[in-house]
């Protein structure tokens, strides 16, 4: 027996203990929730914002229920005589054509229904939502992953934050829809050729959002409307950023900044990375090594350079704030055993020690940490933040043993980086700041509304890793995060005197010119302690320096264009770096993974292999393409071979 309750914004179905709701949630979009608890919990919005009103048409006729919201219609076929816990089948269609976008997958045996809820104890359960697979479907998005593929079809993606792996459970399908798994539980998505399964290991209700769009641009705009538009990128951030593993002192950092000025090289941001502090959890400079922070910032301002500081969410037991934070419940707890979360180095004591994470899911803890950062940094003039290690980087990785303010770690851990960004966004906003940018190693759905600039984490300095980053960047851009970058040259390794590394670095610099943010970083060899070797534009020999200098000038030339693309991202949710498919969805040749559009007018084909001095590339149809270096014009819809000596990256202007 199925009870169908019509609502002003959709319908709710009830059968035995299962409650199942389909309701409008923004333009051309529907939200679907289910639970076996007494009621669906309306307080758990997670990534979704309150939607604008939309016109909903509900039809209940015989054994068919439909909910129509603009371009998307959910058709529910009832099976009232079924003894299954979910006696209905659900299909999502494009309203004006009737085309099937996706549909629940149902096996003839009763257990394999579209929604499967398995008790996990108390008021929680494991949840699976199963959908059909389709031949020829391509799937983009799902955050940032190191599997090296652009098309996620055929992959199993773990839904868990890790260093280099960013969990954003939103995908764009070439069938004309976008899908958000609105659940911060750890789990997975299986994008098989025989079905698509979304899995939450532990939750209180199933929750997803689906939107229909005629173009990828429409899907991305509706996703931004549902989860938040990106902020407007500050103009200074479109320039070149300099950092290395660690500048140990104020004098060392200032010598580098002055070195850029003396050489006439553009520089927009320089970074004071970790260990500039007294202890982790103090959130302030060590004045013995950084004696005049206001004076340093004033001199940098005169150069047109912003100082960014690294802020970790970890707390040393010796920190001046540890006892207070522990007593007030501002630290992440544990379900069993010791409450320390990871081992890392700090200034005291010597060697590895146990660290604790502040609880970013606790609003009071957010305000507390911002208050310390305000006192230790902001009051000196620092307004640009690097939020490192914010997955959080727990070791051993056992989210089920974590106790957050909002619940068990297995249920909520993926939302931590978004709420960590929210802490600094809200703090800056309360101070009247409008230009907010947060370099962060992790993110979740909705992080873009808080100014998150994601980078791809601690990757190795190899061509293999380089190739992977291009595809990782395209997918996170299709996940609603238009601000993204990599460590130019990779993070782990790279000898500045090694000719092979110099070639990699040059090719990575070329890619960096056409990344949303251009930032040099890395732990170079030979290393001294935890400082890293030289990693400045002039550190890699004369030949490399001359090429890098020209690339920095090219970036400067492109900055007005980049700012225009950032404004478009802010207003529409359009990714800046994006697959060719985004602009040419009808061209079946445009699902290549090693070319991309940089904004609407530039197409880039980076060199991703050692020793390559030419490459084959595709020019999308429906446009003419002018080579950036030579000015030669080509018609679209063809594959061509282009020269790419070490000092040239193939890029084309769309005419």
BAFI-83955 format. One record per residue (C-alpha): residue in one letter; x, y, z. Coordinates in steps of 0.2 Angstrom, whole numbers, plus 5000, padded with zeros to 4 digits. Example, Ala and Ser with C-alpha at 12.3 -4.5 7.8 and 13.67 -1.06 7.14 Angstrom:
<atoms>
{'A'; {5062; 4978; 5039}}
{'S'; {5068; 4995; 5036}}
</atoms>
This chain:
<atoms>
{'X'; {5000; 5000; 5000}}
{'X'; {5007; 5017; 4995}}
{'X'; {5000; 5033; 5002}}
{'X'; {5003; 5048; 4990}}
{'X'; {5003; 5065; 4999}}
{'X'; {5002; 5080; 4987}}
{'X'; {5013; 5095; 4993}}
{'X'; {5013; 5113; 4987}}
{'X'; {5031; 5110; 4980}}
{'X'; {5030; 5091; 4975}}
{'X'; {5024; 5075; 4983}}
{'X'; {5028; 5063; 4997}}
{'X'; {5026; 5044; 4996}}
{'X'; {5024; 5033; 5011}}
{'X'; {5025; 5014; 5011}}
{'X'; {5027; 5004; 5027}}
{'X'; {5041; 5014; 5036}}
{'X'; {5048; 5022; 5021}}
{'X'; {5045; 5041; 5018}}
{'X'; {5050; 5047; 5001}}
{'X'; {5049; 5065; 4995}}
{'X'; {5051; 5073; 4978}}
{'X'; {5050; 5092; 4978}}
{'X'; {5056; 5107; 4967}}
{'X'; {5072; 5115; 4972}}
{'X'; {5076; 5129; 4960}}
{'X'; {5075; 5131; 4942}}
{'X'; {5073; 5115; 4932}}
{'X'; {5078; 5106; 4947}}
{'X'; {5071; 5093; 4960}}
{'X'; {5077; 5087; 4977}}
{'X'; {5074; 5069; 4982}}
{'X'; {5075; 5063; 5000}}
{'X'; {5070; 5047; 5009}}
{'X'; {5071; 5040; 5027}}
{'X'; {5064; 5026; 5038}}
{'X'; {5064; 5038; 5053}}
{'X'; {5048; 5046; 5058}}
{'X'; {5050; 5061; 5047}}
{'X'; {5062; 5068; 5034}}
{'X'; {5074; 5081; 5042}}
{'X'; {5072; 5098; 5034}}
{'X'; {5086; 5105; 5045}}
{'X'; {5099; 5095; 5035}}
{'X'; {5102; 5107; 5020}}
{'X'; {5121; 5102; 5019}}
{'X'; {5126; 5110; 5002}}
{'X'; {5110; 5117; 4996}}
{'X'; {5104; 5134; 4999}}
{'X'; {5086; 5139; 5001}}
{'X'; {5078; 5139; 4983}}
{'X'; {5069; 5152; 4973}}
{'X'; {5051; 5149; 4970}}
{'X'; {5047; 5139; 4954}}
{'X'; {5031; 5133; 4946}}
{'X'; {5027; 5115; 4950}}
{'X'; {5015; 5104; 4941}}
{'X'; {5010; 5089; 4951}}
{'X'; {4999; 5075; 4943}}
{'X'; {4992; 5060; 4951}}
{'X'; {4983; 5048; 4940}}
{'X'; {4979; 5030; 4941}}
{'X'; {4996; 5022; 4946}}
{'X'; {5007; 5036; 4939}}
{'X'; {5013; 5051; 4949}}
{'X'; {5023; 5065; 4941}}
{'X'; {5032; 5081; 4947}}
{'X'; {5036; 5094; 4934}}
{'X'; {5047; 5108; 4937}}
{'X'; {5052; 5117; 4921}}
{'X'; {5064; 5106; 4910}}
{'X'; {5063; 5091; 4922}}
{'X'; {5049; 5079; 4926}}
{'X'; {5050; 5065; 4938}}
{'X'; {5038; 5051; 4934}}
{'X'; {5034; 5038; 4947}}
{'X'; {5025; 5022; 4943}}
{'X'; {5017; 5014; 4958}}
{'X'; {5016; 4996; 4961}}
{'X'; {5003; 4996; 4975}}
{'X'; {5002; 4977; 4976}}
{'X'; {5021; 4975; 4979}}
{'X'; {5027; 4968; 4995}}
{'X'; {5044; 4978; 4993}}
{'X'; {5049; 4991; 5005}}
{'X'; {5049; 5003; 4989}}
{'X'; {5034; 4998; 4978}}
{'X'; {5037; 5011; 4964}}
{'X'; {5049; 5015; 4950}}
{'X'; {5056; 5033; 4947}}
{'X'; {5062; 5040; 4931}}
{'X'; {5068; 5058; 4927}}
{'X'; {5064; 5065; 4910}}
{'X'; {5067; 5080; 4900}}
{'X'; {5050; 5089; 4900}}
{'X'; {5048; 5095; 4883}}
{'X'; {5055; 5080; 4873}}
{'X'; {5051; 5066; 4885}}
{'X'; {5069; 5060; 4884}}
{'X'; {5075; 5049; 4898}}
{'X'; {5089; 5058; 4908}}
{'X'; {5091; 5044; 4921}}
{'X'; {5081; 5032; 4930}}
{'X'; {5081; 5021; 4945}}
{'X'; {5088; 5004; 4943}}
{'X'; {5077; 4989; 4948}}
{'X'; {5082; 4971; 4948}}
{'X'; {5068; 4958; 4947}}
{'X'; {5073; 4952; 4964}}
{'X'; {5064; 4963; 4977}}
{'X'; {5080; 4968; 4987}}
{'X'; {5088; 4977; 4972}}
{'X'; {5077; 4992; 4972}}
{'X'; {5081; 5010; 4967}}
{'X'; {5084; 5015; 4985}}
{'X'; {5091; 5003; 4998}}
{'X'; {5092; 5007; 5016}}
{'X'; {5101; 4995; 5028}}
{'X'; {5101; 4998; 5047}}
{'X'; {5118; 5003; 5055}}
{'X'; {5112; 5005; 5073}}
{'X'; {5102; 5018; 5082}}
{'X'; {5094; 5030; 5070}}
{'X'; {5107; 5028; 5056}}
{'X'; {5108; 5017; 5041}}
{'X'; {5118; 5013; 5025}}
{'X'; {5110; 5020; 5010}}
{'X'; {5112; 5016; 4991}}
{'X'; {5103; 5025; 4977}}
{'X'; {5104; 5015; 4961}}
{'X'; {5102; 5021; 4943}}
{'X'; {5103; 5014; 4926}}
{'X'; {5119; 5015; 4915}}
{'X'; {5118; 5022; 4897}}
{'X'; {5129; 5018; 4882}}
{'X'; {5139; 5033; 4876}}
{'X'; {5137; 5043; 4892}}
{'X'; {5151; 5054; 4898}}
{'X'; {5153; 5060; 4916}}
{'X'; {5162; 5075; 4922}}
{'X'; {5165; 5083; 4939}}
{'X'; {5165; 5073; 4956}}
{'X'; {5179; 5084; 4963}}
{'X'; {5198; 5082; 4960}}
{'X'; {5205; 5064; 4959}}
{'X'; {5222; 5057; 4954}}
{'X'; {5215; 5042; 4943}}
{'X'; {5221; 5052; 4927}}
{'X'; {5205; 5052; 4918}}
{'X'; {5194; 5066; 4912}}
{'X'; {5178; 5055; 4909}}
{'X'; {5173; 5047; 4925}}
{'X'; {5163; 5034; 4917}}
{'X'; {5169; 5016; 4922}}
{'X'; {5177; 5023; 4938}}
{'X'; {5173; 5019; 4957}}
{'X'; {5176; 5036; 4966}}
{'X'; {5179; 5035; 4985}}
{'X'; {5168; 5049; 4994}}
{'X'; {5181; 5054; 5007}}
{'X'; {5193; 5068; 5008}}
{'X'; {5212; 5065; 5007}}
{'X'; {5227; 5075; 5002}}
{'X'; {5226; 5076; 4983}}
{'X'; {5209; 5069; 4983}}
{'X'; {5195; 5081; 4984}}
{'X'; {5177; 5074; 4987}}
{'X'; {5164; 5085; 4978}}
{'X'; {5149; 5073; 4975}}
{'X'; {5142; 5083; 4960}}
{'X'; {5143; 5077; 4942}}
{'X'; {5138; 5083; 4925}}
{'X'; {5131; 5070; 4912}}
{'X'; {5132; 5072; 4894}}
{'X'; {5114; 5066; 4894}}
{'X'; {5109; 5083; 4899}}
{'X'; {5108; 5083; 4918}}
{'X'; {5118; 5087; 4934}}
{'X'; {5117; 5077; 4950}}
{'X'; {5122; 5081; 4967}}
{'X'; {5123; 5068; 4981}}
{'X'; {5119; 5080; 4995}}
{'X'; {5127; 5070; 5009}}
{'X'; {5144; 5072; 5018}}
{'X'; {5145; 5054; 5023}}
{'X'; {5160; 5044; 5018}}
{'X'; {5155; 5032; 5004}}
{'X'; {5158; 5029; 4986}}
{'X'; {5150; 5032; 4968}}
{'X'; {5151; 5017; 4956}}
{'X'; {5150; 5023; 4938}}
{'X'; {5149; 5006; 4930}}
{'X'; {5144; 5001; 4913}}
{'X'; {5130; 4991; 4921}}
{'X'; {5123; 5004; 4933}}
{'X'; {5127; 5020; 4943}}
{'X'; {5127; 5017; 4962}}
{'X'; {5128; 5031; 4975}}
{'X'; {5133; 5024; 4992}}
{'X'; {5133; 5033; 5010}}
{'X'; {5141; 5021; 5023}}
{'X'; {5131; 5029; 5037}}
{'X'; {5117; 5042; 5037}}
{'X'; {5100; 5047; 5043}}
{'X'; {5092; 5050; 5026}}
{'X'; {5095; 5049; 5008}}
{'X'; {5097; 5066; 4999}}
{'X'; {5101; 5071; 4981}}
{'X'; {5097; 5085; 4969}}
{'X'; {5095; 5084; 4951}}
{'X'; {5094; 5097; 4937}}
{'X'; {5091; 5097; 4919}}
{'X'; {5099; 5108; 4906}}
{'X'; {5100; 5110; 4887}}
{'X'; {5119; 5115; 4889}}
{'X'; {5133; 5112; 4901}}
{'X'; {5133; 5130; 4904}}
{'X'; {5114; 5130; 4910}}
{'X'; {5118; 5115; 4921}}
{'X'; {5132; 5124; 4930}}
{'X'; {5122; 5140; 4932}}
{'X'; {5108; 5130; 4940}}
{'X'; {5121; 5121; 4951}}
{'X'; {5128; 5138; 4957}}
{'X'; {5111; 5144; 4960}}
{'X'; {5107; 5129; 4971}}
{'X'; {5124; 5129; 4981}}
{'X'; {5131; 5147; 4979}}
{'X'; {5139; 5157; 4966}}
{'X'; {5158; 5159; 4967}}
{'X'; {5164; 5175; 4974}}
{'X'; {5172; 5188; 4963}}
{'X'; {5191; 5184; 4962}}
{'X'; {5202; 5199; 4968}}
{'X'; {5211; 5207; 4954}}
{'X'; {5228; 5204; 4962}}
{'X'; {5225; 5186; 4962}}
{'X'; {5226; 5184; 4943}}
{'X'; {5244; 5188; 4944}}
{'X'; {5259; 5177; 4948}}
{'X'; {5261; 5169; 4966}}
{'X'; {5278; 5164; 4973}}
{'X'; {5281; 5151; 4987}}
{'X'; {5292; 5137; 4992}}
{'X'; {5291; 5124; 5006}}
{'X'; {5296; 5137; 5019}}
{'X'; {5304; 5154; 5020}}
{'X'; {5312; 5153; 5037}}
{'X'; {5312; 5171; 5042}}
{'X'; {5306; 5188; 5037}}
{'X'; {5322; 5193; 5029}}
{'X'; {5323; 5177; 5018}}
{'X'; {5305; 5181; 5012}}
{'X'; {5309; 5199; 5009}}
{'X'; {5325; 5195; 4999}}
{'X'; {5315; 5185; 4987}}
{'X'; {5301; 5198; 4985}}
{'X'; {5315; 5211; 4982}}
{'X'; {5323; 5199; 4970}}
{'X'; {5307; 5199; 4959}}
{'X'; {5306; 5218; 4959}}
{'X'; {5325; 5221; 4955}}
{'X'; {5323; 5209; 4940}}
{'X'; {5308; 5218; 4934}}
{'X'; {5297; 5202; 4936}}
{'X'; {5279; 5203; 4940}}
{'X'; {5274; 5196; 4957}}
{'X'; {5256; 5197; 4965}}
{'X'; {5257; 5186; 4980}}
{'X'; {5271; 5178; 4991}}
{'X'; {5268; 5165; 5004}}
{'X'; {5274; 5163; 5022}}
{'X'; {5271; 5144; 5023}}
{'X'; {5271; 5133; 5039}}
{'X'; {5282; 5135; 5054}}
{'X'; {5281; 5154; 5054}}
{'X'; {5271; 5152; 5070}}
{'X'; {5276; 5149; 5088}}
{'X'; {5267; 5133; 5089}}
{'X'; {5252; 5125; 5080}}
{'X'; {5236; 5131; 5087}}
{'X'; {5244; 5148; 5093}}
{'X'; {5239; 5156; 5076}}
{'X'; {5252; 5170; 5076}}
{'X'; {5270; 5174; 5070}}
{'X'; {5286; 5169; 5079}}
{'X'; {5293; 5187; 5082}}
{'X'; {5310; 5180; 5084}}
{'X'; {5310; 5176; 5066}}
{'X'; {5297; 5188; 5060}}
{'X'; {5300; 5204; 5070}}
{'X'; {5291; 5217; 5061}}
{'X'; {5276; 5210; 5052}}
{'X'; {5267; 5227; 5049}}
{'X'; {5283; 5234; 5042}}
{'X'; {5285; 5219; 5030}}
{'X'; {5267; 5221; 5024}}
{'X'; {5269; 5239; 5021}}
{'X'; {5285; 5236; 5010}}
{'X'; {5276; 5222; 5001}}
{'X'; {5261; 5234; 4998}}
{'X'; {5272; 5247; 4990}}
{'X'; {5278; 5233; 4978}}
{'X'; {5260; 5228; 4974}}
{'X'; {5262; 5211; 4983}}
{'X'; {5251; 5203; 4995}}
{'X'; {5257; 5192; 5009}}
{'X'; {5248; 5175; 5012}}
{'X'; {5250; 5165; 5028}}
{'X'; {5247; 5147; 5030}}
{'X'; {5234; 5143; 5044}}
{'X'; {5233; 5125; 5049}}
{'X'; {5218; 5117; 5059}}
{'X'; {5230; 5107; 5070}}
{'X'; {5233; 5111; 5088}}
{'X'; {5248; 5106; 5098}}
{'X'; {5245; 5101; 5116}}
{'X'; {5258; 5114; 5121}}
{'X'; {5249; 5128; 5112}}
{'X'; {5243; 5142; 5123}}
{'X'; {5225; 5139; 5117}}
{'X'; {5225; 5120; 5119}}
{'X'; {5218; 5119; 5137}}
{'X'; {5204; 5131; 5134}}
{'X'; {5199; 5123; 5117}}
{'X'; {5198; 5106; 5125}}
{'X'; {5188; 5112; 5140}}
{'X'; {5175; 5121; 5129}}
{'X'; {5173; 5106; 5117}}
{'X'; {5182; 5115; 5102}}
{'X'; {5192; 5100; 5097}}
{'X'; {5187; 5085; 5087}}
{'X'; {5183; 5071; 5099}}
{'X'; {5184; 5052; 5097}}
{'X'; {5171; 5038; 5099}}
{'X'; {5184; 5027; 5107}}
{'X'; {5202; 5029; 5114}}
{'X'; {5214; 5044; 5113}}
{'X'; {5207; 5060; 5105}}
{'X'; {5223; 5065; 5096}}
{'X'; {5221; 5064; 5077}}
{'X'; {5238; 5064; 5068}}
{'X'; {5257; 5065; 5070}}
{'X'; {5267; 5079; 5063}}
{'X'; {5282; 5090; 5067}}
{'X'; {5281; 5106; 5076}}
{'X'; {5294; 5118; 5084}}
{'X'; {5292; 5109; 5101}}
{'X'; {5295; 5096; 5106}}
{'X'; {5308; 5089; 5094}}
{'X'; {5302; 5075; 5082}}
{'X'; {5284; 5069; 5078}}
{'X'; {5271; 5073; 5091}}
{'X'; {5252; 5070; 5092}}
{'X'; {5241; 5084; 5086}}
{'X'; {5223; 5088; 5088}}
{'X'; {5211; 5096; 5075}}
{'X'; {5199; 5110; 5080}}
{'X'; {5181; 5106; 5076}}
{'X'; {5176; 5116; 5061}}
{'X'; {5158; 5110; 5062}}
{'X'; {5156; 5119; 5079}}
{'X'; {5151; 5137; 5075}}
{'X'; {5158; 5143; 5092}}
{'X'; {5175; 5134; 5087}}
{'X'; {5174; 5143; 5070}}
{'X'; {5173; 5160; 5079}}
{'X'; {5186; 5156; 5091}}
{'X'; {5199; 5151; 5078}}
{'X'; {5195; 5166; 5068}}
{'X'; {5197; 5177; 5083}}
{'X'; {5214; 5170; 5086}}
{'X'; {5219; 5172; 5067}}
{'X'; {5212; 5190; 5068}}
{'X'; {5223; 5194; 5083}}
{'X'; {5238; 5185; 5076}}
{'X'; {5237; 5190; 5058}}
{'X'; {5223; 5201; 5052}}
{'X'; {5227; 5215; 5064}}
{'X'; {5244; 5216; 5056}}
{'X'; {5236; 5218; 5039}}
{'X'; {5236; 5200; 5032}}
{'X'; {5220; 5197; 5022}}
{'X'; {5225; 5182; 5011}}
{'X'; {5224; 5165; 5019}}
{'X'; {5231; 5147; 5015}}
{'X'; {5220; 5134; 5024}}
{'X'; {5232; 5119; 5023}}
{'X'; {5229; 5101; 5029}}
{'X'; {5210; 5104; 5030}}
{'X'; {5203; 5087; 5024}}
{'X'; {5206; 5085; 5039}}
{'X'; {5222; 5075; 5037}}
{'X'; {5218; 5062; 5050}}
{'X'; {5230; 5047; 5053}}
{'X'; {5225; 5033; 5054}}
{'X'; {5211; 5037; 5042}}
{'X'; {5196; 5031; 5053}}
{'X'; {5182; 5044; 5051}}
{'X'; {5170; 5032; 5061}}
{'X'; {5180; 5035; 5076}}
{'X'; {5178; 5054; 5075}}
{'X'; {5165; 5064; 5085}}
{'X'; {5161; 5081; 5078}}
{'X'; {5150; 5094; 5085}}
{'X'; {5137; 5089; 5072}}
{'X'; {5139; 5070; 5072}}
{'X'; {5149; 5055; 5070}}
{'X'; {5164; 5056; 5058}}
{'X'; {5158; 5043; 5046}}
{'X'; {5142; 5053; 5043}}
{'X'; {5148; 5071; 5041}}
{'X'; {5167; 5071; 5039}}
{'X'; {5167; 5077; 5021}}
{'X'; {5160; 5093; 5025}}
{'X'; {5174; 5099; 5036}}
{'X'; {5184; 5109; 5023}}
{'X'; {5169; 5118; 5018}}
{'X'; {5165; 5124; 5036}}
{'X'; {5183; 5128; 5039}}
{'X'; {5183; 5140; 5024}}
{'X'; {5166; 5147; 5031}}
{'X'; {5175; 5151; 5047}}
{'X'; {5187; 5163; 5038}}
{'X'; {5175; 5169; 5026}}
{'X'; {5162; 5174; 5039}}
{'X'; {5176; 5182; 5050}}
{'X'; {5182; 5192; 5035}}
{'X'; {5165; 5197; 5030}}
{'X'; {5161; 5203; 5048}}
{'X'; {5176; 5214; 5047}}
{'X'; {5169; 5222; 5031}}
{'X'; {5181; 5214; 5019}}
{'X'; {5174; 5210; 5002}}
{'X'; {5190; 5203; 4993}}
{'X'; {5191; 5185; 5001}}
{'X'; {5202; 5171; 4994}}
{'X'; {5206; 5155; 5003}}
{'X'; {5219; 5144; 4996}}
{'X'; {5213; 5127; 5003}}
{'X'; {5219; 5109; 5000}}
{'X'; {5201; 5102; 5001}}
{'X'; {5183; 5107; 4998}}
{'X'; {5165; 5101; 4997}}
{'X'; {5150; 5105; 4987}}
{'X'; {5146; 5124; 4991}}
{'X'; {5164; 5129; 4996}}
{'X'; {5165; 5141; 4981}}
{'X'; {5153; 5152; 4990}}
{'X'; {5166; 5155; 5003}}
{'X'; {5180; 5160; 4992}}
{'X'; {5189; 5143; 4991}}
{'X'; {5204; 5142; 4979}}
{'X'; {5208; 5123; 4979}}
{'X'; {5225; 5117; 4974}}
{'X'; {5229; 5099; 4970}}
{'X'; {5239; 5095; 4985}}
{'X'; {5256; 5087; 4988}}
{'X'; {5259; 5079; 4971}}
{'X'; {5276; 5072; 4965}}
{'X'; {5287; 5081; 4952}}
{'X'; {5285; 5069; 4938}}
{'X'; {5277; 5071; 4920}}
{'X'; {5265; 5057; 4925}}
{'X'; {5258; 5067; 4939}}
{'X'; {5258; 5083; 4928}}
{'X'; {5247; 5074; 4915}}
{'X'; {5235; 5069; 4929}}
{'X'; {5233; 5087; 4936}}
{'X'; {5226; 5093; 4919}}
{'X'; {5212; 5081; 4920}}
{'X'; {5210; 5083; 4939}}
{'X'; {5208; 5102; 4936}}
{'X'; {5195; 5100; 4923}}
{'X'; {5185; 5089; 4933}}
{'X'; {5185; 5100; 4949}}
{'X'; {5181; 5115; 4938}}
{'X'; {5165; 5105; 4932}}
{'X'; {5161; 5103; 4951}}
{'X'; {5157; 5121; 4954}}
{'X'; {5175; 5126; 4959}}
{'X'; {5182; 5139; 4946}}
{'X'; {5197; 5144; 4957}}
{'X'; {5210; 5130; 4955}}
{'X'; {5229; 5128; 4953}}
{'X'; {5243; 5116; 4955}}
{'X'; {5261; 5117; 4963}}
{'X'; {5270; 5122; 4947}}
{'X'; {5284; 5109; 4945}}
{'X'; {5275; 5097; 4958}}
{'X'; {5278; 5097; 4977}}
{'X'; {5288; 5082; 4981}}
{'X'; {5306; 5082; 4973}}
{'X'; {5313; 5091; 4958}}
{'X'; {5332; 5096; 4958}}
{'X'; {5334; 5113; 4951}}
{'X'; {5350; 5108; 4944}}
{'X'; {5343; 5093; 4935}}
{'X'; {5340; 5096; 4916}}
{'X'; {5326; 5083; 4916}}
{'X'; {5317; 5093; 4930}}
{'X'; {5320; 5109; 4922}}
{'X'; {5311; 5103; 4906}}
{'X'; {5296; 5097; 4917}}
{'X'; {5296; 5114; 4926}}
{'X'; {5295; 5124; 4910}}
{'X'; {5281; 5114; 4903}}
{'X'; {5272; 5115; 4920}}
{'X'; {5275; 5134; 4920}}
{'X'; {5267; 5135; 4902}}
{'X'; {5252; 5126; 4910}}
{'X'; {5252; 5138; 4924}}
{'X'; {5250; 5153; 4913}}
{'X'; {5233; 5146; 4908}}
{'X'; {5227; 5140; 4925}}
{'X'; {5215; 5150; 4935}}
{'X'; {5229; 5154; 4947}}
{'X'; {5247; 5153; 4943}}
{'X'; {5257; 5148; 4958}}
{'X'; {5275; 5141; 4960}}
{'X'; {5278; 5130; 4975}}
{'X'; {5287; 5114; 4980}}
{'X'; {5299; 5105; 4991}}
{'X'; {5315; 5105; 4980}}
{'X'; {5331; 5095; 4982}}
{'X'; {5343; 5096; 4989}}
{'X'; {5334; 5100; 5005}}
{'X'; {5340; 5107; 5021}}
{'X'; {5329; 5102; 5036}}
{'X'; {5311; 5107; 5032}}
{'X'; {5315; 5122; 5022}}
{'X'; {5317; 5115; 5004}}
{'X'; {5329; 5120; 4991}}
{'X'; {5328; 5136; 4980}}
{'X'; {5312; 5138; 4971}}
{'X'; {5311; 5155; 4963}}
{'X'; {5310; 5160; 4944}}
{'X'; {5329; 5162; 4943}}
{'X'; {5333; 5145; 4952}}
{'X'; {5333; 5134; 4937}}
{'X'; {5347; 5140; 4925}}
{'X'; {5349; 5153; 4912}}
{'X'; {5339; 5144; 4898}}
{'X'; {5324; 5141; 4910}}
{'X'; {5325; 5158; 4917}}
{'X'; {5323; 5166; 4900}}
{'X'; {5308; 5155; 4896}}
{'X'; {5300; 5158; 4913}}
{'X'; {5302; 5177; 4911}}
{'X'; {5293; 5177; 4895}}
{'X'; {5279; 5166; 4902}}
{'X'; {5277; 5178; 4917}}
{'X'; {5275; 5192; 4905}}
{'X'; {5262; 5182; 4895}}
{'X'; {5252; 5180; 4911}}
{'X'; {5253; 5199; 4914}}
{'X'; {5246; 5202; 4897}}
{'X'; {5232; 5190; 4899}}
{'X'; {5226; 5197; 4916}}
{'X'; {5212; 5208; 4910}}
{'X'; {5205; 5193; 4900}}
{'X'; {5207; 5182; 4915}}
{'X'; {5198; 5195; 4926}}
{'X'; {5183; 5195; 4914}}
{'X'; {5182; 5176; 4915}}
{'X'; {5182; 5177; 4934}}
{'X'; {5168; 5189; 4933}}
{'X'; {5158; 5177; 4922}}
{'X'; {5161; 5163; 4934}}
{'X'; {5155; 5174; 4948}}
{'X'; {5139; 5179; 4939}}
{'X'; {5135; 5162; 4931}}
{'X'; {5145; 5148; 4939}}
{'X'; {5154; 5145; 4923}}
{'X'; {5171; 5136; 4925}}
{'X'; {5186; 5146; 4919}}
{'X'; {5197; 5131; 4915}}
{'X'; {5185; 5118; 4907}}
{'X'; {5184; 5103; 4895}}
{'X'; {5181; 5107; 4876}}
{'X'; {5164; 5098; 4879}}
{'X'; {5158; 5113; 4889}}
{'X'; {5159; 5125; 4874}}
{'X'; {5156; 5112; 4860}}
{'X'; {5144; 5100; 4867}}
{'X'; {5138; 5094; 4850}}
{'X'; {5156; 5090; 4844}}
{'X'; {5159; 5072; 4848}}
{'X'; {5178; 5075; 4846}}
{'X'; {5178; 5086; 4861}}
{'X'; {5179; 5073; 4874}}
{'X'; {5198; 5074; 4874}}
{'X'; {5207; 5075; 4891}}
{'X'; {5223; 5084; 4887}}
{'X'; {5216; 5100; 4879}}
{'X'; {5205; 5113; 4887}}
{'X'; {5197; 5130; 4885}}
{'X'; {5203; 5144; 4896}}
{'X'; {5188; 5155; 4897}}
{'X'; {5177; 5156; 4881}}
{'X'; {5191; 5162; 4869}}
{'X'; {5207; 5153; 4872}}
{'X'; {5210; 5134; 4869}}
{'X'; {5226; 5126; 4876}}
{'X'; {5235; 5110; 4872}}
{'X'; {5249; 5108; 4884}}
{'X'; {5264; 5097; 4882}}
{'X'; {5263; 5084; 4894}}
{'X'; {5277; 5072; 4890}}
{'X'; {5296; 5073; 4892}}
{'X'; {5306; 5076; 4876}}
{'X'; {5290; 5081; 4865}}
{'X'; {5293; 5095; 4853}}
{'X'; {5277; 5094; 4843}}
{'X'; {5259; 5087; 4847}}
{'X'; {5243; 5082; 4838}}
{'X'; {5228; 5092; 4843}}
{'X'; {5210; 5095; 4839}}
{'X'; {5202; 5111; 4834}}
{'X'; {5184; 5111; 4838}}
{'X'; {5171; 5114; 4824}}
{'X'; {5160; 5129; 4822}}
{'X'; {5175; 5141; 4824}}
{'X'; {5191; 5147; 4817}}
{'X'; {5207; 5146; 4827}}
{'X'; {5222; 5158; 4827}}
{'X'; {5238; 5152; 4835}}
{'X'; {5244; 5162; 4849}}
{'X'; {5263; 5162; 4845}}
{'X'; {5262; 5162; 4825}}
{'X'; {5246; 5171; 4821}}
{'X'; {5242; 5157; 4809}}
{'X'; {5223; 5154; 4807}}
{'X'; {5215; 5137; 4805}}
{'X'; {5198; 5131; 4802}}
{'X'; {5189; 5121; 4815}}
{'X'; {5183; 5103; 4815}}
{'X'; {5201; 5096; 4811}}
{'X'; {5216; 5087; 4819}}
{'X'; {5232; 5096; 4816}}
{'X'; {5251; 5093; 4821}}
{'X'; {5259; 5109; 4828}}
{'X'; {5277; 5113; 4833}}
{'X'; {5280; 5114; 4852}}
{'X'; {5299; 5118; 4855}}
{'X'; {5303; 5120; 4873}}
{'X'; {5299; 5138; 4873}}
{'X'; {5282; 5136; 4866}}
{'X'; {5265; 5130; 4872}}
{'X'; {5251; 5127; 4859}}
{'X'; {5237; 5139; 4862}}
{'X'; {5224; 5147; 4851}}
{'X'; {5212; 5161; 4851}}
{'X'; {5194; 5157; 4845}}
{'X'; {5189; 5169; 4831}}
</atoms>
